[in-house]
Amino acid sequence: MKRAVMQLETLTCPSCIKKVEGALSKVDGVEQATVLFNASKAKVDFDDSRVSAEQLKQTVENLGYEVLAVKTTEG
């Protein structure tokens, strides 16, 4: 299991949290997705044999949010 922490640019309201968390949670291989509104970060625990950090980034960007950076660590 790995964890991706994504720094997000364009979270403007609390409903953005639900939108991003919901989309990430539906990705095959994601165990848990949490968005921290005040920090503009998404933390995602995922199985890297089923999904990549790049695919998670693309999921967020497809919603219209900019991902400034992604840091991946063993979880």
N, C-alpha and C positions, 0 to 999 in steps of 0.2 A: 504494500500500500504506500502511496506517495501523497504528498500534500502540495498543492499549487496555491500560492498566494499571489493574487493579481491586484495590482494598483490600478484603480479605475479613475477616469477623468470626469465623467459626465453624470454622476448620480446627483439628481436635483431634488428628489422627493422620496418619502418613505415607500411609496408604491413601486419605485424602481427596485427596491430590495426584493419584493415579492416576485417581480418580473424576472430578475436575474437569477435568484435562487430557484425559482420554478423551472426555468429553462435548463439550468445546470443539473438540477436533480433528475431531470428526465433523460439525461445522457447515459447511455449504457456504460457501466463501469464506475459511475460516480456513487460513492457511498454516502457522502454528506456534503452539502454546500451551504455556506453561511456568508452573508454579506453584512459588512459593518459599515453602516451609512456614514457615521461621523468620520471614520478613517478612510472612506472610499476604497475599501478593500473587499475582495471576495476570497474566502478560504475554501478550498475544495479538496476533500479526501477522495482519492480515486485509485483504481486498479490500472496500473500503467501497461498491463498486458491487453487491456480492452479499449483504452482511450489514452490519447496523448495530451500533454499540457497545451500543445498547439491547437488541438481540436477544441479544448475547453475555451481557450482564448477566442477562437473563431466563433464559438457559440455565443459568447458575450458580444462580440463585435457585430454579429448578425442581428442582434437586437437594437443596434444603433449606439452602443456605448463604446467609448474608446478605452482600450487596455494599454496603459503606459509601460507596464513592466510585469513580468511573470517570474517568480522565484519558485523553484521546485526543490523539495526536500523529501527525504525518506520519512515516512510517517509511522 
